[in-house]
Amino acid sequence: MSGVSENEVRAEAAAWLDANWEPERPLLAWRNLLVDSGWGVPSWPTDWFGRGLPSTMDRVVQAEFDRVGAVGVAAGISMYLVAPTLLEHGSPELLGRLLRPILTGEHKWCQLFSEPGAGSDLAGLTTRAERDGDEWIVNGQKVWNSGAHAAHYGILVARTDWDAPKHRGLSFFAIPMDQEGIEVRPLQQMNGHSSFNEVFFTDAVIAQENLIGATGEGWRVALTTLAHERAAVATRRPRFALDAGRSVEEARAEADAYFATYRWYPQRAGRANMLGAEARRRERTNDPLVRQEITRALSLRDISGWTTDRARAARRAGKPPGAEGSLAKLHLSDIARLSHTAHTSIAGAAGMLTGADASSAPSDDPTTTATRQQRAPEEIVAEVLISTPAQSIAGGTDEIQHNIIGERVLGLPKEPDDSVGQPFRDVRTNT
């Protein structure tokens, strides 16, 4: 269907929505209808709930959904990370069993990659999965797992061969989370939030048919997930019309529950959008050093937007995620650091106050403590200053992004690695 025109797709999607969108339909019933139609994921293959359209048509169809206020398929890492990985590497049996509940929102997923001793060097992980007949038995620990406490499944990378080199001894699984062998513990962050978990496996069980890709090919499968993770950094919360019926209200509640985990992420990114207002509110606009810090942050923010635009254009053209994801990730880290510096210059010593203390910081604006319904700017800035370090770590550290760009884009030689070719059991690790 590569020769289909935008006008044809728009007309067909509009006709289907006009005939089928009923705002008072229960969300699950609507999504099942949507999945059967293929309009929920129009660029997916026709065998797997799509319509086989070019990826450029996704935005055309989405515009029609926005026009009538219709709800789409479920959002979250299940859609952004898991589904693309399954489509590329999953068996037909897995696709038939796991994709539909992702689209309808019945199954939530989490990502089980990083470990206490294997973060940036993910291939050095030591969580192990051992074959036992038609099952795999898993033991080990993962960390920084968003949503693990509410997940039905996790995508897990585990070591299945200790005699192979570290990148070739890994396998990739879909693991059911609701079982006795899995313990999920929340982690408390220094900014007061608890967005992540650590997950412990003690003789947890995975059926053989939940292997994604072949045994020993886990690293190759994981790279697919990681590429989509970097491309999904800027994913935003879906927008819903107000008072638009049962389907919309249920979808809004679903999105609220999912995105609550990430409510501090704008602060992690530095809140460059607040710099000008904060400088005016604190009467620092005449300070030339403050103005320079603000200009640096805002300039890089605008420049990075061009990279984001290039990435979107590439995806619309049907190209897979590329180096622009790593470039965008590095820009986000730099913007966060520059914004942190600018906010510190503006706030001065008061920037060291957090929580309720931040709200009572000296200010010439009498409205800052007038209401707790709307967070005071001092509170937000205080959260920025203790959250921005996370930006250069989450989703792949700055050092890893530099390596990716250097090796895969600039063609520079790889870092020396004395573990290459060695059996993993002989490699020195952090554990």
HELIX and SHEET records of a PDB file:
HELIX    1   1 GLU A    6  ASN A   20  1                                  15    
HELIX    2   2 LEU A   27  SER A   37  1                                  11    
HELIX    3   3 THR A   46  TRP A   48  5                                   3    
HELIX    4   4 SER A   55  MET A   57  5                                   3    
HELIX    5   5 ASP A   58  VAL A   68  1                                  11    
HELIX    6   6 ILE A   77  ILE A   77  1                                   1    
HELIX    7   7 SER A   78  VAL A   82  3                                   5    
HELIX    8   8 ALA A   83  HIS A   89  1                                   7    
HELIX    9   9 PRO A   92  THR A  104  1                                  13    
HELIX   10  10 LEU A  122  GLY A  124  5                                   3    
HELIX   11  11 ALA A  148  ALA A  150  5                                   3    
HELIX   12  12 LYS A  166  ARG A  168  5                                   3    
HELIX   13  13 GLN A  208  ASN A  210  5                                   3    
HELIX   14  14 GLY A  218  ALA A  231  1                                  14    
HELIX   15  15 ARG A  246  PHE A  259  1                                  14    
HELIX   16  16 ALA A  260  TYR A  262  5                                   3    
HELIX   17  17 TYR A  265  ARG A  268  1                                   4    
HELIX   18  18 ALA A  272  MET A  274  5                                   3    
HELIX   19  19 LEU A  275  ARG A  281  1                                   7    
HELIX   20  20 PRO A  288  ARG A  316  1                                  29    
HELIX   21  21 ALA A  323  ALA A  347  1                                  25    
HELIX   22  22 GLY A  348  MET A  352  5                                   5    
HELIX   23  23 GLY A  355  SER A  359  1                                   5    
HELIX   24  24 PRO A  377  SER A  387  1                                  11    
HELIX   25  25 THR A  388  SER A  392  5                                   5    
HELIX   26  26 ASP A  398  ILE A  404  1                                   7    
HELIX   27  27 ILE A  405  VAL A  409  3                                   5    
HELIX   28  28 PHE A  424  ASP A  426  5                                   3    
SHEET    1   A 4 TRP A 109  LEU A 112  0                                        
SHEET    2   A 4 TYR A 153  ARG A 159  1                                        
SHEET    3   A 4 LEU A 170  PRO A 176 -1                                        
SHEET    4   A 4 LEU A 211  ILE A 212 -1                                        
SHEET    1   B 4 ARG A 128  ASP A 132  0                                        
SHEET    2   B 4 GLU A 135  VAL A 143 -1                                        
SHEET    3   B 4 PHE A 196  ALA A 207 -1                                        
SHEET    4   B 4 ILE A 182  LEU A 187 -1                                        
END                                                                             
